[in-house]
């Protein structure tokens, strides 16, 4: 049994949503407040037998989207009964299914006239619908859950017994492992037991308590309390009984089951020690519950539908990864269905393939917010393959609202330090607003990653270097080479480019390193580079220095730079680099040396070294104008002040 489709209207953060989940594993990812928990809660309201929808607080006025009480909350699920449903499912639901057809991202009705055969790809599904109308006079939600037919007409009420038959389990962030590992009705542990024999043995235990209660009844305080009762008793009023005692005969079996939980036992030579499960730490309790969930899903005849929020909660990473791997790989062999939410990029990397990934994203460009769930298994092949290939690289972006795709590690290490310094208030901090940075591994690869992430519903910003000469790359749609910037405009919603000019006289183009050399005072940048070399941790290769200078520095400058790289950079003075005839400005010559030193014999373009450079700049309160311009542009994009598309935004001295 599994949920084939889900439609949600006017519920919490969701005005309208269609979700066609995978039959086995669904890992819901996306930014905060995108609707992941709301989706699981909607399923819970439909199928969780522990919820009493007639209670005043089951659905409140705050559950209506943006307080819109003029429209009902509607949650509809189409359930496939499975390939081999058990007898109970057949007897209960076989006459209540109706014909539906999958079309794109929705399920639509199929009308079959008498004597006609169903069209191709028609499915018989159980359609269950929750409708909640707000009664303004009573200030309560009037809720009913019904079974509907192809014409959306009511076929009957979806009862408490129907809910139990669906076998749905929900484990939220406030899950209660001690309850789930007790004998309580509806607990996960009790579902693995034969209820009749458990109740029989519990009654026997209560009989033993009744037989051996004398020591309790003989306690002085108990005797005195019972004697006080007898002083007010008349035998004629109570059928001739003339005294009081204590009894276990009236013990409530359900309460007795709830009080009976799993315990931990340790034997020694002299005694047996037992402690209640509830006294374990939160992490240990959570782990034990998760192992039970995995075991329940291991049953070959399992028809469980399980929803789990953030299984990583209170677990050390290795154990959380173990569970995530266990539940997402084994479940493919079962009839159960799993919904999981996570905010852990590491766990996304544990998935086998892209199919289980279900990215939830919100689109605010329309008059009403719309929410989409992009399921990995239904993506176009090119994007599904990209998600499989770059799953680790995209993990952070899958959990964010916006992705800045950059050329390399320089930007990846440098920008977070500077952006956090510029965005001191959370409302102006790109990372607080939901930004992640993706390292494309090359200027010519930025467009491709932007296109892939955009297909997943992520707002993409592409940051390009200015290359001389211009680069052309293969356009997979046009099947010809096109200008890199034009293809980037086509692939990303926002394209930003480094200053489109050669800022330095000894090299062409403009990237992060060129921009730093042009805008940062020489002494401050030199101080940062010294720190990088002190932290290098490896021997310096003088040949790599010579080779870089020869290939990347213009000839007039080459001849004036040191032939050998200084053995101790901290003791080297930039003032020693001079042009005797003053044909080359000394500052330009010093910048040429620093430019080469940024690359060889130790590359300062790693994340670690660029963080060191950024930290040095922040300490000295030096912020290059184009970086400030980049920061402002990103904040405007993220706060909706800039619409997608348009011309490439060039970073300059002015915003």
N, C-alpha and C positions, 0 to 999 in steps of 0.2 A: 504494500500500500504506500502511495506517495502523493504529494500535492503536485498536480500537473500545472496549475496556474493559480495566480492570486491577483485580485484586483482590490485596491483600497481607494476610497473616496472620502475626503473631508475628515481625515483622522490625524490628529496631532500635527506633525510637520508635513504631512503628505496631503496635498489637495487631490491629486490623482496619480495613481501608479499601477502599472501592469508589471507582473513579475512571473516569468515562466522558468521555474527553477530546474536544476538537474535532478534526475531521478535518485541519484545517490548522495553526492557531497556538494554542499553549497557553502563557500567561504565568503561571507559578506564583508567587503572592505570599502573604505571611503573616508572622507574627512568627518570630523565631529559634526553632529547635528545634520547629517545628510539623510538620515531616516533608517539606519540599520536596525537600531533597537525597536523603532516603531513597527517595522516589518515583522519582527519576531513577536512583538506584543499583540499585533493584529491576529497572527496565527494562534497565539495563546488564547485570546478572547473567543475565538471560534471553537477551539478543540480541547482546552484544558478543563477537565471535569472538576477541578478544585475551585474554579471560579463560579461564584453565584451571581449571575448577571442581574438578578432582581434586587441586589443590594443597592442602596442609595449611592455608594461610593465606587461601584464597579466601573461606571463610566461617568465622568464629571464634565462640567461645562468646559473645562480646560482641555478636554480630549477632542473638542471640535476645532477643526483647523482655523487658526486665527480668530477663534471665538465665534465662528459663523454658525450660529444655532438655527438659522433659517433653512439650512440644508441638513439632511440626516447624515450620520456616519453610516457608510456602507462598506462592508468587508465581505468579499465573495471568494471562496476557494473551490476549485474544481479538483476532486480527489479521484485518482485512479485506484481501483480496488486491488490491483496487482494481478500477476499472471496466474497465481494459484491461491486465491483467497481461501481462508478457512471457512468451515461451515457456518460459524456464527456471523461472519461478515456477509456471506451469501444470503442467509436467511434474513438478516437485518436490512441489507441495502440493495439486493439484486433488483427488486421491483421499484427502486427509487432513483436509479441512474437514468440519464437522458443523453441524447446525442449532441456532440459538440465537435468543432473542427478548429485546429490550430491554423491561424493565419497571421504570418509575420510575428509580431510581438504580442498578439492578443489571442483570445479564444472567442469564437463566434458561434451563434446558434446554427443548428442544422435541422431543417424541417423535412421530415420524411412522410410522404403520403402513404396511406395503406396500400400494401402490395408492392411498394417500391423497395429496392435495395439501397442501403446507405451508400452515400458517395465515398470515393476513396479517401483514406486518411481520417475518416470519421472515428471518433472515440466515444465509448460509453463511460461517462464520468458522473460521479456524485457531486452535484452543485449545492454547496451550503452557503447561505447568505445571512449575515448579521445586519440588522437595521436598528439604528438608535436614533430616535427623535427626541428633541428636548422639549419637555413640558414646562413652559414658562410659568404657568400658574403654580404648579407644585415644585418647580425648580429641581426636577429630576429627569434622568434620561429613561425613556420608555423603550426597552430593548427586547427584541425577539430574534431568535435564530431559527431559520426555516430551511427546508429543502426546496429548491426550485426546479422547474422544467425548462425546456428549450425556449419557451415563450416568456420566461422570467416569472411565471405564475407559481404560486405556492402549492407544493405537492404535499407538504406536511411539516410538522414541527420537528426540529432537530433536538432530540431529548438528551437528558443526562446520560441515559444508557447508551445512546448513540455516541456521545462523546467518549465514554469509557471504551467503546469498541474500537474507536479510531486509534487508541493507544499512543497518545501524544504526551511528550515529556518536555517541560521547559525548565531550564536551569539558568537563571539570570545572574547578574553580578552580586545579588544578595541571596544567593542560593544557600540552602540549609543542609549541609552534608549529614548532620546528626539525625535530622528527620528522614532523609532519603535512605539512611542505613539503619532504620528501625523497622519494627513490624507494623507501623502505622499504615492504615488504608491509603492507597495511592502512592506509597513510597516505592522507590525503585527496587529496594531489597525485597519487599513483600511480593512484588510481581513475579519473583523467581520461585515463590513458595506455593505449596498446595494449601489453599486457605482453610479448607474444612478440617484437615488433619492438624493444622496449627491451632485453630480455635478449640478443637477437642483437647489438645494437650494443655492449652492455657486454662481451660476449665478444670482439668485434673490438678494443675498447680494451685488453682484457687481452692480446690477441695483440700489439698494438703495444708494450705495456709489456715483453712477453717479448722482442720483437725489439730493443728499445732499452735493454736492461738493462746493457749493457757498462760504462757509467760507474759504475753502482752496484757491480757485481761487482769492478771494479778498485780500489775503495777499499782502502787498506792494512788497515784494521781488519777489513773483510769478508774479504779474502784470507787474513789470518792466522787468522781464525776457521774458515774453510773448510779450510785446511791442517791445523789441529789435528784436525778431524774425520777427515781422510784418514789421519792417523797411527793411527787405531783401526779402519780399515776393511780388510776382507779381500774382494777381488773375488769370491771363490768364494761368499761369504755373500750377496752382493747381485746375483746374476745376471750377473757379469762387469763391472759398472760399476766404474770405477777412480778417479773423482774426484767432488767436490761442486761445485754452483753454486747460485745462487738462481733461483727460477722463480715465475711468476705463473699457471701452468697449473692449480694446485690452489686458486686463489682461490675462496672461497665467494660465489656470485652474490648470495645474500640479504644477506650482510654488505657486499658491495660496493655493493649498492643502498642500504642504510641509510647508508653513508658518503657517498653522493652526494646532496647537498642543493642547494636553490636558493641561488644567490649573487647579489650585486648587482654589476653591471658598469658601468664608466664609461670611455669612450674619450677619449684625449687625442691630440695630434699625434704624440707619441713612443711611447706605450705604452697598454696596456689594463689598467686596474686592476679587480681582482675581490676582493670580500670575502665571506666566508661569511655567510649569513643569520643564523646563531646569534650573530654579533657585534653585531647591532642591539640597541637597548634593548628592554626587556620590552614597553613599550607599542607600539612599532613592530611587534614580532613578533606581538603579539596582534591588532593591527589587520589585518596581512596575512593572518593565519589566518582572521579573521572575514570578510574580503572573499572568500576562497576558499570558505568555507562558503556565503555568499550566492550566489556564482557557481554552485556545485554545485546549489543548490536552484533556480536559474534554468533548468536544463535541463528542457525540456518533458516528457521521458520519465523524469524523476527519480522514484525510488521511495524516496528517502532518508527515514529516520526519524532526526532529529537532536535531541540533548539538549545544551543549553549552560547551564552555571552562570555566572551573573553576567557577562554579556558586557562590562559596563562596566569590568571589572577592568583597571587600568593605562592607561585611556584618558582623554583629556581630554573633558569633557562634550559638546562639539559633535560629536566623532567617534563617541562612544558613542551619542548620539541618532541620528546618521545611520545607524549599523548597525541600531539597534533599529527605526527606521522602515523601513529597507530590507527587513529580513527578515520583519517582521510584515505589511507591506502587499503585497509581491510574492508571498508564498507562497500567497495565496488563489487564484492562477491555476495552481498546480502540483499535482502528485500527492504531493509530499513532506509530511511532518508534522514540526512543530517543537515542542520543549518547552524553555522558557527559565525560569530562576529569576532574580529581580532583587530588590534591596533599594533601588532608586532610585525615589523618587516621581516624579522628572522623566520617567522613561521610561514610566511608566504613562500620563502625559499625552500621550505620543506615539502611543498606540494609536488606531486608528480604530474607535470603537464599544466596547461593553462585552463583546462575545462572547469575545474571547481571554482575558479575565481568569479565572483559576482560583484562588480563594482557599482556602488550606489552613488549617484551624483545628482546635484540639483541644478536646474537651469533657471536663472532669474531674469532672462532677457525678455520674457513674455509678460503679459499683464498679470498673470498668476504664476507662482512658482510651480514648475513641473519637475518631477523626479523620475529618473530612469535607472534601471538596473541592467547593466551590460554583462551578460553571462559569457564566460570564456568559450564555452562549447558552441555558442551560436555566432561568434564573431566571424567576419570574413576570414578565409584561410590565411591571407597574408598577415593579418593582425593577430590571429591566434598563434601563428608560428612565431611572430615577433615577441609576443608575450611569453611564450615558452622559452625562447632563446635568451631573452633579456629579463627574465623574471626577477633575478636578484637586483639588477640595475634599476628596475622599475618599482621595486617593492615600496620605497619611500613615497614615490609619486602616486601609487595606488591609494595611499592613505591621506593624500593631500588634495587640496582644491586647485592649486596652481603649481605648475612646474616650470622652472627656469632651466632651459637646456643650454649648457655652456660647452666651449671647445675642449677644455681639459681640466687637469687637476689644479692649475693655477687659480682659476676662478672658483673652483669648488672649495679650495682652502681659504682663499682671500676674502671672498664676499661675505660669508656668514659673520666674520669678526667685525667687519666694517658696518654691515647692515644693522647688527645688534647695537653698535655704538651710536649710529645715527637714529635708530628707532628706539629711543629710550622708553617711550610710552607704548604700551601694548597695542593701542589702536593704530600706531604708526610703524609697528614692527612687522616686516614681511613674514617672518616665521610664525609670529602669533596669529597673523591673518591667514595662514595656511599655505605657505610657500615651501617647496622643496627644490633642491638643486640637483640636476642630473648631468653627469659627466658623459658627454657624447664620445669622447676619445678622438676628436679631430673636427676641425671646422667644417669639413665637407660631409660630416655625418650628423650634424645638428638637425638638419631638415628631416632626416629619416626618423629620428627618435621623436621629434615634435609631431610628425604625422601619426606615429604609432600611439603616442600618449593621447593625442587629440581624439582618436577613435575610441578611447576608453572613457571619454567624457571629462578629461582633465584639461583645464585651461592652460594653454601652452604659450610660453614666451621664449623666443629663440634669441640668444646673444651671439653675434657673429664677430669674428675678427675682420679687419680690413686687409685683404690680401692683394699683393701686387706681384705679378699680373692677376687679373680676375680669374676665378676658377669656374670651370664648367663641370657639371655633373650629369649623370644619366637620369632623365625623368622617366620613371617606370610607366607612367600613363601615356606620355607622348612618344615614348621609345626613341628619344633623341637627346643629345646633350643640350642643356640649357644653362643659363646663368645661375650661379649658386644662390644669389639673393632673391631672384624671381621664384625659384623653386621653394625657398624658405618661406616667402610670402604666401605661397600656395599651401604650404604644409602646416604652418603655425598661425595661431590667431593674432599674435603680436610679434613683430620682428624688430630687434634692436641691434644696432651696429656700432662698433668702435669708431672713433673719429675717422672719417674717410679722407685721410691724408697721411703722408709720411712725416711724422713729427720729428724724427731724428735724421741728421744729415749723413750718418754713416750706415743706415740700413733703410729698407723700404717697408711699407705697410705699417699696420698698427695693431698690436695685440696688448694683452695685459701688461707684459713686461715693458714694452715700448712706452705705454701710457704712464707707468710708474716712473720711468726714467725722465720723462718730459715734465711731469707735474710735481714730483716729490723732490725736495731739496737734496742735493748730492750727499751732504754729510749724514742726513737721517737715513737715506737708503743704504749708504755704506755701512752705517752702524747695524742695520738690520741684516745685511749680507754677511757681516762678520759673525753675527750670532748664528746664522745658518751654517757657516763653515765650522764653527766651534762645535756644533751639534751634529756634524756630518757622520762621524763614527767610522770613517774609512779613509784609506790612503788616497792621495790625490795623484791623478795621472797627468803628467805634464804634456804628454803627446796629445791628449784630447783637447787641452787648452790651445795648443798650437793649431790643431786641425780646425777647431771652431773659428778661431780668429781669421784663419786663412779663407774659410768658406763664407763667413757671414759678416765680416767687417770690411768696409770699403778700403782700398789700398792705401790712400794717404794716412789713414788712421792706423792700419796694421803696423806700419813701420815704426810708429811712435809708442806702441804698447809694449810692455815687457815681453821679451822673448820667452822667458820662463815665468810661470805663475809663482807669486811670492810664497815661500815656504811657511811663513807665519803672517797671515793676512792682518791680524790685529796689530802687528808692529809695522806694517807697511803704510806709507804716507801717500795719499792721493796727490799731494803736492809735488811728488817726485816725477809725476807724469807731465811732461812739458813739451811744447813745440818751440824750439829755439828761435825760429824766425817769425813766430806768432802768426803763421799762415792758417793755423787751426786754433780756434778758441780753446783755452785750457779746460773750461767747463765741459765743452763738447767731447774733448779727448777723455776726460775723466768719466763721462757718461758712457763712452765707448768701452772703457775698461769695465765698468760696472755691468754693462749689458752682456759682455762676454762672461764675466764672473757669475752672473745669474744662471748661465747655462753650463759652463765647464770651468774647471775640471770636476766641480760638484754641481749638479743641477739643483737649483733652488726653486724649481717649478713643481715640486711635490706638494701635496696638501699640507704636510707638516711644516715645510719651510715657508710656504706662502702664508700660513697662519702666523709664523714668527714675524714675517715682514708686516702683516696687517696689524699685529699687536704693537709693534714698534711705532707704526704710524699713529695708531689710536693714542698711545701714550704721549706722543708729541703733538696730538691734536692736528694732524695733517690729513686732509681728506681731498684727494684729487677731484677737481670740478666734474669731470665726466662720470666718476663713480657716484658723486652726489646726484648728478642728473639721472643715472641709472636707478638709484634708490628711489628717487621721487617718481620716476616713470612707473616703476613696479608697484609702488603703493597706490598710485592713481588707477592702474589697471585693476588691482585687487579690490579697490573700493568702488569700482564701477564708474570712475570718472573718464575712462577711455574705452570706447567701443572697439570690438574686434575688427581686424582688417585695416585697410588704409596703407599709407606709405611706410617705408622702413623708417624707424626713429633713430636718428644719428645722435650719438652722445657728443656733446660739445661743452664749452665753458659755461653755457647757460642752459637752464632747464627748458 
